[in-house]
Amino acid sequence: MFTGIVEEKGTIRYIQLTGESGVLAVKAKKVLEGTKIGDSIAVNGICLTVTSLQSDGFTADVMAETIR
């Protein structure tokens, strides 16, 4: 159960599925403060692990079922 604090509402940039897995890219700035690769961020109640960081967003690897 997620018990953290909601910091902002992000926007999905893209979802790239390849077979049974893929990459979800999220545009969000505030939540990035202090975030590093490997950290967890809750997205719509699902805990995702940050796999890359950009100046205004992040990506996370996902399974196809997560997108459904």
PQR file of N, CA, C, O and H, with PARSE charges and radii, in Angstrom:
ATOM      1  N   MET A   1       0.845  -1.176   0.000 -0.4000 1.5000
ATOM      2  CA  MET A   1       0.000   0.000   0.000 -0.0000 2.0000
ATOM      3  C   MET A   1       0.890   1.238   0.000  0.5500 1.7000
ATOM      4  O   MET A   1       1.837   1.334   0.781 -0.5500 1.4000
ATOM      5  N   PHE A   2       0.577   2.179  -0.881 -0.4000 1.5000
ATOM      6  CA  PHE A   2       1.340   3.422  -0.978 -0.0000 2.0000
ATOM      7  C   PHE A   2       0.957   4.353   0.162  0.5500 1.7000
ATOM      8  O   PHE A   2      -0.221   4.650   0.357 -0.5500 1.4000
ATOM      9  H   PHE A   2      -0.192   2.100  -1.515  0.4000 1.0000
ATOM     10  N   THR A   3       1.942   4.810   0.909 -0.4000 1.5000
ATOM     11  CA  THR A   3       1.667   5.718   2.025 -0.0000 2.0000
ATOM     12  C   THR A   3       2.472   7.011   1.909  0.5500 1.7000
ATOM     13  O   THR A   3       2.649   7.727   2.895 -0.5500 1.4000
ATOM     14  H   THR A   3       2.900   4.569   0.751  0.4000 1.0000
ATOM     15  N   GLY A   4       2.957   7.308   0.708 -0.4000 1.5000
ATOM     16  CA  GLY A   4       3.760   8.509   0.490 -0.0000 2.0000
ATOM     17  C   GLY A   4       2.909   9.742   0.283  0.5500 1.7000
ATOM     18  O   GLY A   4       1.694   9.725   0.482 -0.5500 1.4000
ATOM     19  H   GLY A   4       2.813   6.726  -0.093  0.4000 1.0000
ATOM     20  N   ILE A   5       3.562  10.801  -0.116 -0.4000 1.5000
ATOM     21  CA  ILE A   5       2.907  12.081  -0.355 -0.0000 2.0000
ATOM     22  C   ILE A   5       2.860  12.334  -1.858  0.5500 1.7000
ATOM     23  O   ILE A   5       3.864  12.176  -2.552 -0.5500 1.4000
ATOM     24  H   ILE A   5       4.549  10.815  -0.278  0.4000 1.0000
ATOM     25  N   VAL A   6       1.694  12.726  -2.353 -0.4000 1.5000
ATOM     26  CA  VAL A   6       1.565  13.069  -3.766 -0.0000 2.0000
ATOM     27  C   VAL A   6       2.220  14.429  -3.969  0.5500 1.7000
ATOM     28  O   VAL A   6       1.811  15.415  -3.358 -0.5500 1.4000
ATOM     29  H   VAL A   6       0.878  12.854  -1.789  0.4000 1.0000
ATOM     30  N   GLU A   7       3.236  14.483  -4.827 -0.4000 1.5000
ATOM     31  CA  GLU A   7       3.979  15.721  -5.038 -0.0000 2.0000
ATOM     32  C   GLU A   7       3.518  16.495  -6.259  0.5500 1.7000
ATOM     33  O   GLU A   7       3.579  17.725  -6.269 -0.5500 1.4000
ATOM     34  H   GLU A   7       3.568  13.681  -5.324  0.4000 1.0000
ATOM     35  N   GLU A   8       3.061  15.801  -7.282 -0.4000 1.5000
ATOM     36  CA  GLU A   8       2.606  16.487  -8.491 -0.0000 2.0000
ATOM     37  C   GLU A   8       1.869  15.513  -9.396  0.5500 1.7000
ATOM     38  O   GLU A   8       1.880  14.300  -9.188 -0.5500 1.4000
ATOM     39  H   GLU A   8       3.011  14.802  -7.274  0.4000 1.0000
ATOM     40  N   LYS A   9       1.236  16.080 -10.399 -0.4000 1.5000
ATOM     41  CA  LYS A   9       0.543  15.288 -11.408 -0.0000 2.0000
ATOM     42  C   LYS A   9       1.373  15.355 -12.685  0.5500 1.7000
ATOM     43  O   LYS A   9       1.509  16.421 -13.287 -0.5500 1.4000
ATOM     44  H   LYS A   9       1.227  17.066 -10.568  0.4000 1.0000
ATOM     45  N   GLY A  10       1.926  14.216 -13.099 -0.4000 1.5000
ATOM     46  CA  GLY A  10       2.762  14.165 -14.295 -0.0000 2.0000
ATOM     47  C   GLY A  10       1.936  13.857 -15.536  0.5500 1.7000
ATOM     48  O   GLY A  10       0.722  13.661 -15.465 -0.5500 1.4000
ATOM     49  H   GLY A  10       1.815  13.350 -12.611  0.4000 1.0000
ATOM     50  N   THR A  11       2.620  13.819 -16.670 -0.4000 1.5000
ATOM     51  CA  THR A  11       1.997  13.525 -17.954 -0.0000 2.0000
ATOM     52  C   THR A  11       2.768  12.395 -18.623  0.5500 1.7000
ATOM     53  O   THR A  11       3.999  12.399 -18.629 -0.5500 1.4000
ATOM     54  H   THR A  11       3.605  13.978 -16.727  0.4000 1.0000
ATOM     55  N   ILE A  12       2.051  11.434 -19.183 -0.4000 1.5000
ATOM     56  CA  ILE A  12       2.716  10.354 -19.906 -0.0000 2.0000
ATOM     57  C   ILE A  12       3.215  10.895 -21.239  0.5500 1.7000
ATOM     58  O   ILE A  12       2.440  11.425 -22.034 -0.5500 1.4000
ATOM     59  H   ILE A  12       1.051  11.431 -19.178  0.4000 1.0000
ATOM     60  N   ARG A  13       4.501  10.758 -21.474 -0.4000 1.5000
ATOM     61  CA  ARG A  13       5.107  11.192 -22.742 -0.0000 2.0000
ATOM     62  C   ARG A  13       4.909  10.136 -23.813  0.5500 1.7000
ATOM     63  O   ARG A  13       4.447  10.423 -24.917 -0.5500 1.4000
ATOM     64  H   ARG A  13       5.131  10.328 -20.828  0.4000 1.0000
ATOM     65  N   TYR A  14       5.266   8.913 -23.465 -0.4000 1.5000
ATOM     66  CA  TYR A  14       5.071   7.810 -24.403 -0.0000 2.0000
ATOM     67  C   TYR A  14       5.125   6.485 -23.662  0.5500 1.7000
ATOM     68  O   TYR A  14       5.658   6.378 -22.558 -0.5500 1.4000
ATOM     69  H   TYR A  14       5.641   8.680 -22.568  0.4000 1.0000
ATOM     70  N   ILE A  15       4.556   5.486 -24.308 -0.4000 1.5000
ATOM     71  CA  ILE A  15       4.633   4.104 -23.846 -0.0000 2.0000
ATOM     72  C   ILE A  15       5.166   3.313 -25.031  0.5500 1.7000
ATOM     73  O   ILE A  15       4.587   3.342 -26.117 -0.5500 1.4000
ATOM     74  H   ILE A  15       4.124   5.572 -25.205  0.4000 1.0000
ATOM     75  N   GLN A  16       6.258   2.615 -24.822 -0.4000 1.5000
ATOM     76  CA  GLN A  16       6.874   1.845 -25.894 -0.0000 2.0000
ATOM     77  C   GLN A  16       6.895   0.377 -25.474  0.5500 1.7000
ATOM     78  O   GLN A  16       7.734  -0.034 -24.672 -0.5500 1.4000
ATOM     79  H   GLN A  16       6.728   2.591 -23.939  0.4000 1.0000
ATOM     80  N   LEU A  17       5.966  -0.411 -26.021 -0.4000 1.5000
ATOM     81  CA  LEU A  17       5.898  -1.831 -25.694 -0.0000 2.0000
ATOM     82  C   LEU A  17       6.670  -2.648 -26.715  0.5500 1.7000
ATOM     83  O   LEU A  17       6.609  -2.394 -27.918 -0.5500 1.4000
ATOM     84  H   LEU A  17       5.285  -0.078 -26.672  0.4000 1.0000
ATOM     85  N   THR A  18       7.397  -3.631 -26.208 -0.4000 1.5000
ATOM     86  CA  THR A  18       8.127  -4.567 -27.051 -0.0000 2.0000
ATOM     87  C   THR A  18       7.853  -5.959 -26.497  0.5500 1.7000
ATOM     88  O   THR A  18       8.506  -6.396 -25.550 -0.5500 1.4000
ATOM     89  H   THR A  18       7.447  -3.837 -25.231  0.4000 1.0000
ATOM     90  N   GLY A  19       6.890  -6.648 -27.087 -0.4000 1.5000
ATOM     91  CA  GLY A  19       6.533  -7.967 -26.571 -0.0000 2.0000
ATOM     92  C   GLY A  19       5.809  -7.843 -25.243  0.5500 1.7000
ATOM     93  O   GLY A  19       4.776  -7.181 -25.151 -0.5500 1.4000
ATOM     94  H   GLY A  19       6.360  -6.293 -27.856  0.4000 1.0000
ATOM     95  N   GLU A  20       6.347  -8.475 -24.224 -0.4000 1.5000
ATOM     96  CA  GLU A  20       5.705  -8.503 -22.911 -0.0000 2.0000
ATOM     97  C   GLU A  20       6.216  -7.434 -21.950  0.5500 1.7000
ATOM     98  O   GLU A  20       5.808  -7.404 -20.789 -0.5500 1.4000
ATOM     99  H   GLU A  20       7.187  -9.013 -24.299  0.4000 1.0000
ATOM    100  N   SER A  21       7.094  -6.564 -22.415 -0.4000 1.5000
ATOM    101  CA  SER A  21       7.595  -5.496 -21.546 -0.0000 2.0000
ATOM    102  C   SER A  21       7.733  -4.214 -22.357  0.5500 1.7000
ATOM    103  O   SER A  21       7.488  -4.196 -23.563 -0.5500 1.4000
ATOM    104  H   SER A  21       7.425  -6.588 -23.358  0.4000 1.0000
ATOM    105  N   GLY A  22       8.124  -3.148 -21.680 -0.4000 1.5000
ATOM    106  CA  GLY A  22       8.265  -1.884 -22.386 -0.0000 2.0000
ATOM    107  C   GLY A  22       8.813  -0.794 -21.491  0.5500 1.7000
ATOM    108  O   GLY A  22       9.307  -1.045 -20.392 -0.5500 1.4000
ATOM    109  H   GLY A  22       8.323  -3.162 -20.700  0.4000 1.0000
ATOM    110  N   VAL A  23       8.709   0.429 -21.998 -0.4000 1.5000
ATOM    111  CA  VAL A  23       9.204   1.608 -21.288 -0.0000 2.0000
ATOM    112  C   VAL A  23       8.081   2.632 -21.204  0.5500 1.7000
ATOM    113  O   VAL A  23       7.394   2.897 -22.191 -0.5500 1.4000
ATOM    114  H   VAL A  23       8.308   0.633 -22.891  0.4000 1.0000
ATOM    115  N   LEU A  24       7.904   3.198 -20.032 -0.4000 1.5000
ATOM    116  CA  LEU A  24       6.937   4.266 -19.799 -0.0000 2.0000
ATOM    117  C   LEU A  24       7.735   5.528 -19.497  0.5500 1.7000
ATOM    118  O   LEU A  24       8.568   5.536 -18.591 -0.5500 1.4000
ATOM    119  H   LEU A  24       8.463   2.983 -19.231  0.4000 1.0000
ATOM    120  N   ALA A  25       7.485   6.594 -20.253 -0.4000 1.5000
ATOM    121  CA  ALA A  25       8.167   7.871 -20.024 -0.0000 2.0000
ATOM    122  C   ALA A  25       7.163   8.863 -19.453  0.5500 1.7000
ATOM    123  O   ALA A  25       6.072   9.040 -19.994 -0.5500 1.4000
ATOM    124  H   ALA A  25       6.809   6.588 -20.989  0.4000 1.0000
ATOM    125  N   VAL A  26       7.541   9.502 -18.361 -0.4000 1.5000
ATOM    126  CA  VAL A  26       6.660  10.438 -17.662 -0.0000 2.0000
ATOM    127  C   VAL A  26       7.310  11.819 -17.612  0.5500 1.7000
ATOM    128  O   VAL A  26       8.487  11.952 -17.276 -0.5500 1.4000
ATOM    129  H   VAL A  26       8.427   9.358 -17.921  0.4000 1.0000
ATOM    130  N   LYS A  27       6.531  12.836 -17.949 -0.4000 1.5000
ATOM    131  CA  LYS A  27       6.997  14.219 -17.825 -0.0000 2.0000
ATOM    132  C   LYS A  27       6.564  14.718 -16.454  0.5500 1.7000
ATOM    133  O   LYS A  27       5.372  14.777 -16.151 -0.5500 1.4000
ATOM    134  H   LYS A  27       5.575  12.727 -18.222  0.4000 1.0000
ATOM    135  N   ALA A  28       7.528  15.071 -15.641 -0.4000 1.5000
ATOM    136  CA  ALA A  28       7.271  15.569 -14.288 -0.0000 2.0000
ATOM    137  C   ALA A  28       8.570  16.192 -13.793  0.5500 1.7000
ATOM    138  O   ALA A  28       9.642  15.628 -14.011 -0.5500 1.4000
ATOM    139  H   ALA A  28       8.496  15.023 -15.887  0.4000 1.0000
ATOM    140  N   LYS A  29       8.498  17.320 -13.145 -0.4000 1.5000
ATOM    141  CA  LYS A  29       9.718  18.000 -12.694 -0.0000 2.0000
ATOM    142  C   LYS A  29       9.901  17.963 -11.180  0.5500 1.7000
ATOM    143  O   LYS A  29      10.977  17.620 -10.689 -0.5500 1.4000
ATOM    144  H   LYS A  29       7.628  17.779 -12.967  0.4000 1.0000
ATOM    145  N   LYS A  30       8.858  18.313 -10.448 -0.4000 1.5000
ATOM    146  CA  LYS A  30       8.997  18.452  -8.998 -0.0000 2.0000
ATOM    147  C   LYS A  30       9.432  17.147  -8.333  0.5500 1.7000
ATOM    148  O   LYS A  30      10.263  17.149  -7.425 -0.5500 1.4000
ATOM    149  H   LYS A  30       7.984  18.591 -10.846  0.4000 1.0000
ATOM    150  N   VAL A  31       8.871  16.055  -8.787 -0.4000 1.5000
ATOM    151  CA  VAL A  31       9.169  14.761  -8.177 -0.0000 2.0000
ATOM    152  C   VAL A  31      10.627  14.345  -8.398  0.5500 1.7000
ATOM    153  O   VAL A  31      11.127  13.457  -7.708 -0.5500 1.4000
ATOM    154  H   VAL A  31       8.196  16.054  -9.525  0.4000 1.0000
ATOM    155  N   LEU A  32      11.301  14.972  -9.344 -0.4000 1.5000
ATOM    156  CA  LEU A  32      12.686  14.614  -9.649 -0.0000 2.0000
ATOM    157  C   LEU A  32      13.694  15.148  -8.641  0.5500 1.7000
ATOM    158  O   LEU A  32      14.827  14.671  -8.589 -0.5500 1.4000
ATOM    159  H   LEU A  32      10.895  15.693  -9.905  0.4000 1.0000
ATOM    160  N   GLU A  33      13.299  16.117  -7.850 -0.4000 1.5000
ATOM    161  CA  GLU A  33      14.217  16.700  -6.867 -0.0000 2.0000
ATOM    162  C   GLU A  33      14.728  15.617  -5.927  0.5500 1.7000
ATOM    163  O   GLU A  33      13.963  15.069  -5.134 -0.5500 1.4000
ATOM    164  H   GLU A  33      12.378  16.504  -7.892  0.4000 1.0000
ATOM    165  N   GLY A  34      16.004  15.310  -6.011 -0.4000 1.5000
ATOM    166  CA  GLY A  34      16.608  14.298  -5.152 -0.0000 2.0000
ATOM    167  C   GLY A  34      16.427  12.870  -5.645  0.5500 1.7000
ATOM    168  O   GLY A  34      16.897  11.936  -4.996 -0.5500 1.4000
ATOM    169  H   GLY A  34      16.626  15.756  -6.655  0.4000 1.0000
ATOM    170  N   THR A  35      15.761  12.680  -6.769 -0.4000 1.5000
ATOM    171  CA  THR A  35      15.531  11.334  -7.299 -0.0000 2.0000
ATOM    172  C   THR A  35      16.756  10.854  -8.062  0.5500 1.7000
ATOM    173  O   THR A  35      17.402  11.626  -8.771 -0.5500 1.4000
ATOM    174  H   THR A  35      15.379  13.439  -7.296  0.4000 1.0000
ATOM    175  N   LYS A  36      17.070   9.565  -7.910 -0.4000 1.5000
ATOM    176  CA  LYS A  36      18.174   8.977  -8.659 -0.0000 2.0000
ATOM    177  C   LYS A  36      17.717   7.661  -9.288  0.5500 1.7000
ATOM    178  O   LYS A  36      16.698   7.098  -8.890 -0.5500 1.4000
ATOM    179  H   LYS A  36      16.545   8.938  -7.335  0.4000 1.0000
ATOM    180  N   ILE A  37      18.468   7.181 -10.258 -0.4000 1.5000
ATOM    181  CA  ILE A  37      18.134   5.922 -10.914 -0.0000 2.0000
ATOM    182  C   ILE A  37      18.068   4.819  -9.860  0.5500 1.7000
ATOM    183  O   ILE A  37      18.947   4.705  -9.007 -0.5500 1.4000
ATOM    184  H   ILE A  37      19.296   7.639 -10.581  0.4000 1.0000
ATOM    185  N   GLY A  38      17.013   4.012  -9.933 -0.4000 1.5000
ATOM    186  CA  GLY A  38      16.792   2.941  -8.961 -0.0000 2.0000
ATOM    187  C   GLY A  38      15.774   3.299  -7.895  0.5500 1.7000
ATOM    188  O   GLY A  38      15.271   2.418  -7.199 -0.5500 1.4000
ATOM    189  H   GLY A  38      16.298   4.104 -10.626  0.4000 1.0000
ATOM    190  N   ASP A  39      15.462   4.586  -7.757 -0.4000 1.5000
ATOM    191  CA  ASP A  39      14.439   5.008  -6.798 -0.0000 2.0000
ATOM    192  C   ASP A  39      13.057   4.596  -7.291  0.5500 1.7000
ATOM    193  O   ASP A  39      12.860   4.358  -8.483 -0.5500 1.4000
ATOM    194  H   ASP A  39      15.870   5.303  -8.323  0.4000 1.0000
ATOM    195  N   SER A  40      12.119   4.515  -6.381 -0.4000 1.5000
ATOM    196  CA  SER A  40      10.741   4.167  -6.718 -0.0000 2.0000
ATOM    197  C   SER A  40       9.858   5.403  -6.688  0.5500 1.7000
ATOM    198  O   SER A  40       9.969   6.246  -5.797 -0.5500 1.4000
ATOM    199  H   SER A  40      12.280   4.708  -5.413  0.4000 1.0000
ATOM    200  N   ILE A  41       8.973   5.494  -7.687 -0.4000 1.5000
ATOM    201  CA  ILE A  41       7.998   6.579  -7.757 -0.0000 2.0000
ATOM    202  C   ILE A  41       6.639   5.946  -8.015  0.5500 1.7000
ATOM    203  O   ILE A  41       6.498   5.123  -8.919 -0.5500 1.4000
ATOM    204  H   ILE A  41       8.883   4.810  -8.410  0.4000 1.0000
ATOM    205  N   ALA A  42       5.640   6.322  -7.227 -0.4000 1.5000
ATOM    206  CA  ALA A  42       4.284   5.801  -7.422 -0.0000 2.0000
ATOM    207  C   ALA A  42       3.621   6.562  -8.561  0.5500 1.7000
ATOM    208  O   ALA A  42       3.579   7.792  -8.565 -0.5500 1.4000
ATOM    209  H   ALA A  42       5.754   6.990  -6.492  0.4000 1.0000
ATOM    210  N   VAL A  43       3.105   5.811  -9.526 -0.4000 1.5000
ATOM    211  CA  VAL A  43       2.399   6.382 -10.668 -0.0000 2.0000
ATOM    212  C   VAL A  43       1.026   5.738 -10.719  0.5500 1.7000
ATOM    213  O   VAL A  43       0.891   4.554 -11.030 -0.5500 1.4000
ATOM    214  H   VAL A  43       3.139   4.811  -9.523  0.4000 1.0000
ATOM    215  N   ASN A  44       0.007   6.530 -10.411 -0.4000 1.5000
ATOM    216  CA  ASN A  44      -1.366   6.025 -10.405 -0.0000 2.0000
ATOM    217  C   ASN A  44      -1.508   4.791  -9.516  0.5500 1.7000
ATOM    218  O   ASN A  44      -2.219   3.845  -9.856 -0.5500 1.4000
ATOM    219  H   ASN A  44       0.116   7.492 -10.158  0.4000 1.0000
ATOM    220  N   GLY A  45      -0.825   4.813  -8.382 -0.4000 1.5000
ATOM    221  CA  GLY A  45      -0.919   3.725  -7.416 -0.0000 2.0000
ATOM    222  C   GLY A  45       0.019   2.564  -7.668  0.5500 1.7000
ATOM    223  O   GLY A  45       0.033   1.609  -6.891 -0.5500 1.4000
ATOM    224  H   GLY A  45      -0.247   5.581  -8.106  0.4000 1.0000
ATOM    225  N   ILE A  46       0.803   2.621  -8.733 -0.4000 1.5000
ATOM    226  CA  ILE A  46       1.739   1.545  -9.047 -0.0000 2.0000
ATOM    227  C   ILE A  46       3.153   2.055  -8.801  0.5500 1.7000
ATOM    228  O   ILE A  46       3.534   3.115  -9.299 -0.5500 1.4000
ATOM    229  H   ILE A  46       0.791   3.397  -9.364  0.4000 1.0000
ATOM    230  N   CYS A  47       3.923   1.301  -8.037 -0.4000 1.5000
ATOM    231  CA  CYS A  47       5.287   1.694  -7.720 -0.0000 2.0000
ATOM    232  C   CYS A  47       6.203   1.308  -8.880  0.5500 1.7000
ATOM    233  O   CYS A  47       6.339   0.128  -9.201 -0.5500 1.4000
ATOM    234  H   CYS A  47       3.613   0.440  -7.633  0.4000 1.0000
ATOM    235  N   LEU A  48       6.831   2.306  -9.510 -0.4000 1.5000
ATOM    236  CA  LEU A  48       7.728   2.077 -10.638 -0.0000 2.0000
ATOM    237  C   LEU A  48       9.155   2.444 -10.253  0.5500 1.7000
ATOM    238  O   LEU A  48       9.379   3.377  -9.483 -0.5500 1.4000
ATOM    239  H   LEU A  48       6.721   3.265  -9.250  0.4000 1.0000
ATOM    240  N   THR A  49      10.110   1.708 -10.792 -0.4000 1.5000
ATOM    241  CA  THR A  49      11.518   1.974 -10.544 -0.0000 2.0000
ATOM    242  C   THR A  49      12.074   2.851 -11.660  0.5500 1.7000
ATOM    243  O   THR A  49      11.935   2.528 -12.840 -0.5500 1.4000
ATOM    244  H   THR A  49       9.928   0.949 -11.418  0.4000 1.0000
ATOM    245  N   VAL A  50      12.695   3.947 -11.288 -0.4000 1.5000
ATOM    246  CA  VAL A  50      13.266   4.886 -12.250 -0.0000 2.0000
ATOM    247  C   VAL A  50      14.462   4.230 -12.949  0.5500 1.7000
ATOM    248  O   VAL A  50      15.394   3.764 -12.294 -0.5500 1.4000
ATOM    249  H   VAL A  50      12.807   4.210 -10.330  0.4000 1.0000
ATOM    250  N   THR A  51      14.424   4.199 -14.299 -0.4000 1.5000
ATOM    251  CA  THR A  51      15.521   3.606 -15.071 -0.0000 2.0000
ATOM    252  C   THR A  51      16.368   4.655 -15.782  0.5500 1.7000
ATOM    253  O   THR A  51      17.519   4.387 -16.129 -0.5500 1.4000
ATOM    254  H   THR A  51      13.666   4.577 -14.832  0.4000 1.0000
ATOM    255  N   SER A  52      15.815   5.844 -16.001 -0.4000 1.5000
ATOM    256  CA  SER A  52      16.606   6.955 -16.541 -0.0000 2.0000
ATOM    257  C   SER A  52      15.955   8.265 -16.128  0.5500 1.7000
ATOM    258  O   SER A  52      14.755   8.332 -15.864 -0.5500 1.4000
ATOM    259  H   SER A  52      14.881   6.062 -15.720  0.4000 1.0000
ATOM    260  N   LEU A  53      16.775   9.297 -16.081 -0.4000 1.5000
ATOM    261  CA  LEU A  53      16.308  10.633 -15.690 -0.0000 2.0000
ATOM    262  C   LEU A  53      16.609  11.630 -16.798  0.5500 1.7000
ATOM    263  O   LEU A  53      17.670  11.581 -17.420 -0.5500 1.4000
ATOM    264  H   LEU A  53      17.750   9.243 -16.295  0.4000 1.0000
ATOM    265  N   GLN A  54      15.675  12.526 -17.038 -0.4000 1.5000
ATOM    266  CA  GLN A  54      15.869  13.656 -17.931 -0.0000 2.0000
ATOM    267  C   GLN A  54      15.635  14.920 -17.101  0.5500 1.7000
ATOM    268  O   GLN A  54      15.231  14.831 -15.942 -0.5500 1.4000
ATOM    269  H   GLN A  54      14.812  12.566 -16.533  0.4000 1.0000
ATOM    270  N   SER A  55      15.880  16.071 -17.672 -0.4000 1.5000
ATOM    271  CA  SER A  55      15.711  17.317 -16.917 -0.0000 2.0000
ATOM    272  C   SER A  55      14.255  17.572 -16.547  0.5500 1.7000
ATOM    273  O   SER A  55      13.978  18.299 -15.592 -0.5500 1.4000
ATOM    274  H   SER A  55      16.208  16.144 -18.614  0.4000 1.0000
ATOM    275  N   ASP A  56      13.329  16.988 -17.286 -0.4000 1.5000
ATOM    276  CA  ASP A  56      11.907  17.226 -17.010 -0.0000 2.0000
ATOM    277  C   ASP A  56      11.082  15.941 -16.979  0.5500 1.7000
ATOM    278  O   ASP A  56       9.892  15.956 -17.292 -0.5500 1.4000
ATOM    279  H   ASP A  56      13.554  16.398 -18.061  0.4000 1.0000
ATOM    280  N   GLY A  57      11.716  14.833 -16.603 -0.4000 1.5000
ATOM    281  CA  GLY A  57      10.957  13.595 -16.518 -0.0000 2.0000
ATOM    282  C   GLY A  57      11.829  12.386 -16.241  0.5500 1.7000
ATOM    283  O   GLY A  57      13.020  12.505 -15.952 -0.5500 1.4000
ATOM    284  H   GLY A  57      12.683  14.821 -16.349  0.4000 1.0000
ATOM    285  N   PHE A  58      11.209  11.221 -16.334 -0.4000 1.5000
ATOM    286  CA  PHE A  58      11.917   9.972 -16.062 -0.0000 2.0000
ATOM    287  C   PHE A  58      11.285   8.846 -16.869  0.5500 1.7000
ATOM    288  O   PHE A  58      10.185   8.992 -17.404 -0.5500 1.4000
ATOM    289  H   PHE A  58      10.242  11.124 -16.568  0.4000 1.0000
ATOM    290  N   THR A  59      11.991   7.723 -16.951 -0.4000 1.5000
ATOM    291  CA  THR A  59      11.436   6.523 -17.563 -0.0000 2.0000
ATOM    292  C   THR A  59      11.473   5.390 -16.552  0.5500 1.7000
ATOM    293  O   THR A  59      12.248   5.403 -15.596 -0.5500 1.4000
ATOM    294  H   THR A  59      12.884   7.604 -16.517  0.4000 1.0000
ATOM    295  N   ALA A  60      10.612   4.411 -16.795 -0.4000 1.5000
ATOM    296  CA  ALA A  60      10.561   3.207 -15.976 -0.0000 2.0000
ATOM    297  C   ALA A  60      10.229   2.035 -16.884  0.5500 1.7000
ATOM    298  O   ALA A  60       9.446   2.174 -17.824 -0.5500 1.4000
ATOM    299  H   ALA A  60       9.983   4.401 -17.573  0.4000 1.0000
ATOM    300  N   ASP A  61      10.822   0.884 -16.606 -0.4000 1.5000
ATOM    301  CA  ASP A  61      10.487  -0.327 -17.339 -0.0000 2.0000
ATOM    302  C   ASP A  61       9.184  -0.879 -16.777  0.5500 1.7000
ATOM    303  O   ASP A  61       8.956  -0.850 -15.568 -0.5500 1.4000
ATOM    304  H   ASP A  61      11.458   0.772 -15.843  0.4000 1.0000
ATOM    305  N   VAL A  62       8.330  -1.381 -17.667 -0.4000 1.5000
ATOM    306  CA  VAL A  62       7.037  -1.924 -17.244 -0.0000 2.0000
ATOM    307  C   VAL A  62       6.746  -3.221 -17.995  0.5500 1.7000
ATOM    308  O   VAL A  62       7.271  -3.457 -19.083 -0.5500 1.4000
ATOM    309  H   VAL A  62       8.515  -1.403 -18.650  0.4000 1.0000
ATOM    310  N   MET A  63       5.914  -4.039 -17.404 -0.4000 1.5000
ATOM    311  CA  MET A  63       5.390  -5.222 -18.075 -0.0000 2.0000
ATOM    312  C   MET A  63       4.124  -4.803 -18.807  0.5500 1.7000
ATOM    313  O   MET A  63       3.482  -3.828 -18.417 -0.5500 1.4000
ATOM    314  H   MET A  63       5.487  -3.847 -16.520  0.4000 1.0000
ATOM    315  N   ALA A  64       3.757  -5.517 -19.853 -0.4000 1.5000
ATOM    316  CA  ALA A  64       2.563  -5.179 -20.632 -0.0000 2.0000
ATOM    317  C   ALA A  64       1.320  -5.124 -19.744  0.5500 1.7000
ATOM    318  O   ALA A  64       0.446  -4.285 -19.960 -0.5500 1.4000
ATOM    319  H   ALA A  64       4.278  -6.310 -20.170  0.4000 1.0000
ATOM    320  N   GLU A  65       1.233  -5.996 -18.763 -0.4000 1.5000
ATOM    321  CA  GLU A  65       0.070  -6.028 -17.866 -0.0000 2.0000
ATOM    322  C   GLU A  65      -0.066  -4.723 -17.080  0.5500 1.7000
ATOM    323  O   GLU A  65      -1.182  -4.311 -16.763 -0.5500 1.4000
ATOM    324  H   GLU A  65       1.943  -6.678 -18.587  0.4000 1.0000
ATOM    325  N   THR A  66       1.043  -4.077 -16.765 -0.4000 1.5000
ATOM    326  CA  THR A  66       1.002  -2.799 -16.044 -0.0000 2.0000
ATOM    327  C   THR A  66       0.292  -1.736 -16.870  0.5500 1.7000
ATOM    328  O   THR A  66      -0.419  -0.896 -16.318 -0.5500 1.4000
ATOM    329  H   THR A  66       1.949  -4.412 -17.023  0.4000 1.0000
ATOM    330  N   ILE A  67       0.474  -1.762 -18.175 -0.4000 1.5000
ATOM    331  CA  ILE A  67      -0.140  -0.778 -19.062 -0.0000 2.0000
ATOM    332  C   ILE A  67      -1.634  -1.019 -19.222  0.5500 1.7000
ATOM    333  O   ILE A  67      -2.398  -0.072 -19.405 -0.5500 1.4000
ATOM    334  H   ILE A  67       1.052  -2.444 -18.623  0.4000 1.0000
ATOM    335  N   ARG A  68      -2.053  -2.270 -19.155 -0.4000 1.5000
ATOM    336  CA  ARG A  68      -3.488  -2.578 -19.298 -0.0000 2.0000
ATOM    337  C   ARG A  68      -4.219  -2.038 -18.146  0.5500 1.7000
ATOM    338  O   ARG A  68      -5.439  -2.185 -18.066 -0.5500 1.4000
ATOM    339  H   ARG A  68      -1.432  -3.039 -19.006  0.4000 1.0000
TER
END
